[in-house]
Amino acid sequence: MSDPHANTHDAHADHDHAAHGTRGSYIKGFFLSVILTAIPFWIVMTDAFKDPSTAALVVMVFAVAQIVVHMIYFLHMSGKSEGGWTMMALIFTIILVVITLSGSIWVMYHMNTNMMPMQAAADM
């Protein structure tokens, strides 16, 4: 009698070549994530930077670093995984997000500068 799970096991065998993390890499990724969360939290709570825009910029830099840590240590993304296609998909996604966000900010800025001031509208 044949094993009913034989075909299922064979289907999963194709995915065994994917990169898997070790316990050490997961622990390293976890500690990096904790550090990259704790430092911006400390910056905001202690008001380490007197200028709020500087603090916001530093927090955003830490956020980008944390995204990179998550992609490397937890999502196992690299130029070698799946023949580089995951990295190409990531680059394409980043390009689309940058175009969408920068276009939205550009439109909102120009709408704000070209709108009639509220006082002028009330005088009409």
PyMOL CGO cylinders between C-alpha atoms (Angstrom):
from pymol import cmd
from pymol.cgo import CYLINDER

trace = [
    CYLINDER, 0.00, 0.00, 0.00, 1.40, 3.40, -0.92, 0.3, 1, 1, 1, 1, 1, 1,
    CYLINDER, 1.40, 3.40, -0.92, 1.95, 6.23, 1.49, 0.3, 1, 1, 1, 1, 1, 1,
    CYLINDER, 1.95, 6.23, 1.49, -0.72, 8.97, 1.07, 0.3, 1, 1, 1, 1, 1, 1,
    CYLINDER, -0.72, 8.97, 1.07, 1.81, 11.59, 2.18, 0.3, 1, 1, 1, 1, 1, 1,
    CYLINDER, 1.81, 11.59, 2.18, 4.46, 10.57, -0.37, 0.3, 1, 1, 1, 1, 1, 1,
    CYLINDER, 4.46, 10.57, -0.37, 3.36, 13.16, -2.95, 0.3, 1, 1, 1, 1, 1, 1,
    CYLINDER, 3.36, 13.16, -2.95, 3.14, 15.87, -0.32, 0.3, 1, 1, 1, 1, 1, 1,
    CYLINDER, 3.14, 15.87, -0.32, 6.66, 15.13, 0.87, 0.3, 1, 1, 1, 1, 1, 1,
    CYLINDER, 6.66, 15.13, 0.87, 7.96, 15.28, -2.70, 0.3, 1, 1, 1, 1, 1, 1,
    CYLINDER, 7.96, 15.28, -2.70, 6.25, 18.63, -3.24, 0.3, 1, 1, 1, 1, 1, 1,
    CYLINDER, 6.25, 18.63, -3.24, 8.00, 20.07, -0.20, 0.3, 1, 1, 1, 1, 1, 1,
    CYLINDER, 8.00, 20.07, -0.20, 11.37, 18.67, -1.25, 0.3, 1, 1, 1, 1, 1, 1,
    CYLINDER, 11.37, 18.67, -1.25, 11.68, 21.42, -3.88, 0.3, 1, 1, 1, 1, 1, 1,
    CYLINDER, 11.68, 21.42, -3.88, 11.80, 24.07, -1.15, 0.3, 1, 1, 1, 1, 1, 1,
    CYLINDER, 11.80, 24.07, -1.15, 14.63, 22.48, 0.82, 0.3, 1, 1, 1, 1, 1, 1,
    CYLINDER, 14.63, 22.48, 0.82, 17.25, 24.42, -1.13, 0.3, 1, 1, 1, 1, 1, 1,
    CYLINDER, 17.25, 24.42, -1.13, 15.99, 27.76, 0.24, 0.3, 1, 1, 1, 1, 1, 1,
    CYLINDER, 15.99, 27.76, 0.24, 18.13, 29.54, 2.81, 0.3, 1, 1, 1, 1, 1, 1,
    CYLINDER, 18.13, 29.54, 2.81, 17.23, 28.81, 6.40, 0.3, 1, 1, 1, 1, 1, 1,
    CYLINDER, 17.23, 28.81, 6.40, 18.63, 30.63, 9.38, 0.3, 1, 1, 1, 1, 1, 1,
    CYLINDER, 18.63, 30.63, 9.38, 20.51, 29.10, 12.22, 0.3, 1, 1, 1, 1, 1, 1,
    CYLINDER, 20.51, 29.10, 12.22, 19.66, 29.62, 15.84, 0.3, 1, 1, 1, 1, 1, 1,
    CYLINDER, 19.66, 29.62, 15.84, 22.64, 31.95, 16.13, 0.3, 1, 1, 1, 1, 1, 1,
    CYLINDER, 22.64, 31.95, 16.13, 21.51, 34.11, 13.20, 0.3, 1, 1, 1, 1, 1, 1,
    CYLINDER, 21.51, 34.11, 13.20, 18.00, 34.40, 14.64, 0.3, 1, 1, 1, 1, 1, 1,
    CYLINDER, 18.00, 34.40, 14.64, 19.40, 35.41, 18.02, 0.3, 1, 1, 1, 1, 1, 1,
    CYLINDER, 19.40, 35.41, 18.02, 21.71, 37.95, 16.38, 0.3, 1, 1, 1, 1, 1, 1,
    CYLINDER, 21.71, 37.95, 16.38, 18.78, 39.36, 14.38, 0.3, 1, 1, 1, 1, 1, 1,
    CYLINDER, 18.78, 39.36, 14.38, 16.63, 39.53, 17.52, 0.3, 1, 1, 1, 1, 1, 1,
    CYLINDER, 16.63, 39.53, 17.52, 19.27, 41.44, 19.50, 0.3, 1, 1, 1, 1, 1, 1,
    CYLINDER, 19.27, 41.44, 19.50, 19.91, 43.82, 16.61, 0.3, 1, 1, 1, 1, 1, 1,
    CYLINDER, 19.91, 43.82, 16.61, 16.16, 44.46, 16.37, 0.3, 1, 1, 1, 1, 1, 1,
    CYLINDER, 16.16, 44.46, 16.37, 15.92, 45.15, 20.10, 0.3, 1, 1, 1, 1, 1, 1,
    CYLINDER, 15.92, 45.15, 20.10, 18.87, 47.56, 19.95, 0.3, 1, 1, 1, 1, 1, 1,
    CYLINDER, 18.87, 47.56, 19.95, 17.50, 49.29, 16.84, 0.3, 1, 1, 1, 1, 1, 1,
    CYLINDER, 17.50, 49.29, 16.84, 14.18, 49.74, 18.68, 0.3, 1, 1, 1, 1, 1, 1,
    CYLINDER, 14.18, 49.74, 18.68, 15.58, 50.78, 22.07, 0.3, 1, 1, 1, 1, 1, 1,
    CYLINDER, 15.58, 50.78, 22.07, 17.89, 53.53, 20.78, 0.3, 1, 1, 1, 1, 1, 1,
    CYLINDER, 17.89, 53.53, 20.78, 15.17, 55.52, 18.94, 0.3, 1, 1, 1, 1, 1, 1,
    CYLINDER, 15.17, 55.52, 18.94, 12.84, 55.00, 21.92, 0.3, 1, 1, 1, 1, 1, 1,
    CYLINDER, 12.84, 55.00, 21.92, 15.54, 56.46, 24.19, 0.3, 1, 1, 1, 1, 1, 1,
    CYLINDER, 15.54, 56.46, 24.19, 16.12, 59.36, 21.77, 0.3, 1, 1, 1, 1, 1, 1,
    CYLINDER, 16.12, 59.36, 21.77, 12.45, 60.30, 21.80, 0.3, 1, 1, 1, 1, 1, 1,
    CYLINDER, 12.45, 60.30, 21.80, 11.82, 59.75, 25.52, 0.3, 1, 1, 1, 1, 1, 1,
    CYLINDER, 11.82, 59.75, 25.52, 14.90, 61.68, 26.73, 0.3, 1, 1, 1, 1, 1, 1,
    CYLINDER, 14.90, 61.68, 26.73, 14.61, 64.43, 24.12, 0.3, 1, 1, 1, 1, 1, 1,
    CYLINDER, 14.61, 64.43, 24.12, 18.25, 63.77, 23.20, 0.3, 1, 1, 1, 1, 1, 1,
    CYLINDER, 18.25, 63.77, 23.20, 18.04, 66.06, 20.17, 0.3, 1, 1, 1, 1, 1, 1,
    CYLINDER, 18.04, 66.06, 20.17, 16.65, 69.53, 20.80, 0.3, 1, 1, 1, 1, 1, 1,
    CYLINDER, 16.65, 69.53, 20.80, 15.55, 69.87, 17.18, 0.3, 1, 1, 1, 1, 1, 1,
    CYLINDER, 15.55, 69.87, 17.18, 12.51, 67.65, 16.48, 0.3, 1, 1, 1, 1, 1, 1,
    CYLINDER, 12.51, 67.65, 16.48, 13.35, 67.34, 12.78, 0.3, 1, 1, 1, 1, 1, 1,
    CYLINDER, 13.35, 67.34, 12.78, 16.81, 65.96, 13.63, 0.3, 1, 1, 1, 1, 1, 1,
    CYLINDER, 16.81, 65.96, 13.63, 15.26, 63.46, 16.02, 0.3, 1, 1, 1, 1, 1, 1,
    CYLINDER, 15.26, 63.46, 16.02, 12.74, 62.41, 13.35, 0.3, 1, 1, 1, 1, 1, 1,
    CYLINDER, 12.74, 62.41, 13.35, 15.51, 61.96, 10.79, 0.3, 1, 1, 1, 1, 1, 1,
    CYLINDER, 15.51, 61.96, 10.79, 17.59, 59.83, 13.18, 0.3, 1, 1, 1, 1, 1, 1,
    CYLINDER, 17.59, 59.83, 13.18, 14.55, 57.68, 14.08, 0.3, 1, 1, 1, 1, 1, 1,
    CYLINDER, 14.55, 57.68, 14.08, 13.86, 57.15, 10.35, 0.3, 1, 1, 1, 1, 1, 1,
    CYLINDER, 13.86, 57.15, 10.35, 17.46, 56.06, 9.78, 0.3, 1, 1, 1, 1, 1, 1,
    CYLINDER, 17.46, 56.06, 9.78, 17.11, 53.52, 12.58, 0.3, 1, 1, 1, 1, 1, 1,
    CYLINDER, 17.11, 53.52, 12.58, 13.82, 52.35, 11.04, 0.3, 1, 1, 1, 1, 1, 1,
    CYLINDER, 13.82, 52.35, 11.04, 15.48, 51.74, 7.68, 0.3, 1, 1, 1, 1, 1, 1,
    CYLINDER, 15.48, 51.74, 7.68, 18.31, 49.86, 9.42, 0.3, 1, 1, 1, 1, 1, 1,
    CYLINDER, 18.31, 49.86, 9.42, 15.76, 47.71, 11.20, 0.3, 1, 1, 1, 1, 1, 1,
    CYLINDER, 15.76, 47.71, 11.20, 14.01, 46.91, 7.93, 0.3, 1, 1, 1, 1, 1, 1,
    CYLINDER, 14.01, 46.91, 7.93, 17.34, 45.75, 6.50, 0.3, 1, 1, 1, 1, 1, 1,
    CYLINDER, 17.34, 45.75, 6.50, 18.02, 43.60, 9.58, 0.3, 1, 1, 1, 1, 1, 1,
    CYLINDER, 18.02, 43.60, 9.58, 14.60, 41.96, 9.28, 0.3, 1, 1, 1, 1, 1, 1,
    CYLINDER, 14.60, 41.96, 9.28, 15.07, 41.28, 5.59, 0.3, 1, 1, 1, 1, 1, 1,
    CYLINDER, 15.07, 41.28, 5.59, 18.48, 39.68, 6.10, 0.3, 1, 1, 1, 1, 1, 1,
    CYLINDER, 18.48, 39.68, 6.10, 18.03, 37.75, 9.35, 0.3, 1, 1, 1, 1, 1, 1,
    CYLINDER, 18.03, 37.75, 9.35, 14.33, 36.82, 9.29, 0.3, 1, 1, 1, 1, 1, 1,
    CYLINDER, 14.33, 36.82, 9.29, 13.26, 36.87, 5.63, 0.3, 1, 1, 1, 1, 1, 1,
    CYLINDER, 13.26, 36.87, 5.63, 16.63, 35.47, 4.46, 0.3, 1, 1, 1, 1, 1, 1,
    CYLINDER, 16.63, 35.47, 4.46, 16.78, 37.83, 1.51, 0.3, 1, 1, 1, 1, 1, 1,
    CYLINDER, 16.78, 37.83, 1.51, 20.04, 38.05, -0.36, 0.3, 1, 1, 1, 1, 1, 1,
    CYLINDER, 20.04, 38.05, -0.36, 21.25, 38.26, -3.91, 0.3, 1, 1, 1, 1, 1, 1,
    CYLINDER, 21.25, 38.26, -3.91, 21.68, 34.48, -3.90, 0.3, 1, 1, 1, 1, 1, 1,
    CYLINDER, 21.68, 34.48, -3.90, 18.23, 33.40, -2.68, 0.3, 1, 1, 1, 1, 1, 1,
    CYLINDER, 18.23, 33.40, -2.68, 15.96, 32.06, -5.43, 0.3, 1, 1, 1, 1, 1, 1,
    CYLINDER, 15.96, 32.06, -5.43, 18.38, 33.08, -8.14, 0.3, 1, 1, 1, 1, 1, 1,
    CYLINDER, 18.38, 33.08, -8.14, 18.23, 36.74, -7.16, 0.3, 1, 1, 1, 1, 1, 1,
    CYLINDER, 18.23, 36.74, -7.16, 14.53, 37.10, -7.95, 0.3, 1, 1, 1, 1, 1, 1,
    CYLINDER, 14.53, 37.10, -7.95, 13.56, 38.05, -4.40, 0.3, 1, 1, 1, 1, 1, 1,
    CYLINDER, 13.56, 38.05, -4.40, 16.07, 40.90, -4.48, 0.3, 1, 1, 1, 1, 1, 1,
    CYLINDER, 16.07, 40.90, -4.48, 14.81, 42.04, -7.89, 0.3, 1, 1, 1, 1, 1, 1,
    CYLINDER, 14.81, 42.04, -7.89, 11.23, 42.00, -6.59, 0.3, 1, 1, 1, 1, 1, 1,
    CYLINDER, 11.23, 42.00, -6.59, 12.33, 44.02, -3.56, 0.3, 1, 1, 1, 1, 1, 1,
    CYLINDER, 12.33, 44.02, -3.56, 14.12, 46.61, -5.71, 0.3, 1, 1, 1, 1, 1, 1,
    CYLINDER, 14.12, 46.61, -5.71, 11.07, 46.92, -7.98, 0.3, 1, 1, 1, 1, 1, 1,
    CYLINDER, 11.07, 46.92, -7.98, 8.80, 47.36, -4.95, 0.3, 1, 1, 1, 1, 1, 1,
    CYLINDER, 8.80, 47.36, -4.95, 11.07, 50.02, -3.45, 0.3, 1, 1, 1, 1, 1, 1,
    CYLINDER, 11.07, 50.02, -3.45, 11.12, 51.93, -6.74, 0.3, 1, 1, 1, 1, 1, 1,
    CYLINDER, 11.12, 51.93, -6.74, 7.32, 51.87, -6.94, 0.3, 1, 1, 1, 1, 1, 1,
    CYLINDER, 7.32, 51.87, -6.94, 6.95, 52.99, -3.31, 0.3, 1, 1, 1, 1, 1, 1,
    CYLINDER, 6.95, 52.99, -3.31, 9.43, 55.86, -3.79, 0.3, 1, 1, 1, 1, 1, 1,
    CYLINDER, 9.43, 55.86, -3.79, 7.63, 57.02, -6.95, 0.3, 1, 1, 1, 1, 1, 1,
    CYLINDER, 7.63, 57.02, -6.95, 4.24, 56.83, -5.25, 0.3, 1, 1, 1, 1, 1, 1,
    CYLINDER, 4.24, 56.83, -5.25, 5.33, 58.60, -2.07, 0.3, 1, 1, 1, 1, 1, 1,
    CYLINDER, 5.33, 58.60, -2.07, 7.35, 61.31, -3.79, 0.3, 1, 1, 1, 1, 1, 1,
    CYLINDER, 7.35, 61.31, -3.79, 4.52, 61.93, -6.26, 0.3, 1, 1, 1, 1, 1, 1,
    CYLINDER, 4.52, 61.93, -6.26, 1.98, 62.16, -3.45, 0.3, 1, 1, 1, 1, 1, 1,
    CYLINDER, 1.98, 62.16, -3.45, 4.15, 64.57, -1.48, 0.3, 1, 1, 1, 1, 1, 1,
    CYLINDER, 4.15, 64.57, -1.48, 4.73, 66.67, -4.61, 0.3, 1, 1, 1, 1, 1, 1,
    CYLINDER, 4.73, 66.67, -4.61, 0.99, 66.85, -5.37, 0.3, 1, 1, 1, 1, 1, 1,
    CYLINDER, 0.99, 66.85, -5.37, 0.09, 67.71, -1.76, 0.3, 1, 1, 1, 1, 1, 1,
    CYLINDER, 0.09, 67.71, -1.76, 2.77, 70.42, -1.58, 0.3, 1, 1, 1, 1, 1, 1,
    CYLINDER, 2.77, 70.42, -1.58, 1.59, 72.07, -4.78, 0.3, 1, 1, 1, 1, 1, 1,
    CYLINDER, 1.59, 72.07, -4.78, -2.05, 71.81, -3.75, 0.3, 1, 1, 1, 1, 1, 1,
    CYLINDER, -2.05, 71.81, -3.75, -1.20, 73.51, -0.47, 0.3, 1, 1, 1, 1, 1, 1,
    CYLINDER, -1.20, 73.51, -0.47, 0.75, 76.36, -2.11, 0.3, 1, 1, 1, 1, 1, 1,
    CYLINDER, 0.75, 76.36, -2.11, -1.86, 76.90, -4.84, 0.3, 1, 1, 1, 1, 1, 1,
    CYLINDER, -1.86, 76.90, -4.84, -4.93, 76.88, -2.60, 0.3, 1, 1, 1, 1, 1, 1,
    CYLINDER, -4.93, 76.88, -2.60, -6.66, 80.13, -1.82, 0.3, 1, 1, 1, 1, 1, 1,
    CYLINDER, -6.66, 80.13, -1.82, -5.97, 81.32, 1.73, 0.3, 1, 1, 1, 1, 1, 1,
    CYLINDER, -5.97, 81.32, 1.73, -8.92, 80.95, 4.09, 0.3, 1, 1, 1, 1, 1, 1,
    CYLINDER, -8.92, 80.95, 4.09, -9.06, 84.67, 4.88, 0.3, 1, 1, 1, 1, 1, 1,
    CYLINDER, -9.06, 84.67, 4.88, -9.28, 85.59, 1.19, 0.3, 1, 1, 1, 1, 1, 1,
    CYLINDER, -9.28, 85.59, 1.19, -12.13, 83.09, 0.73, 0.3, 1, 1, 1, 1, 1, 1,
    CYLINDER, -12.13, 83.09, 0.73, -14.03, 84.60, 3.67, 0.3, 1, 1, 1, 1, 1, 1,
    CYLINDER, -14.03, 84.60, 3.67, -13.72, 88.12, 2.22, 0.3, 1, 1, 1, 1, 1, 1,
    CYLINDER, -13.72, 88.12, 2.22, -15.42, 87.14, -1.05, 0.3, 1, 1, 1, 1, 1, 1,
]
cmd.load_cgo(trace, "trace")
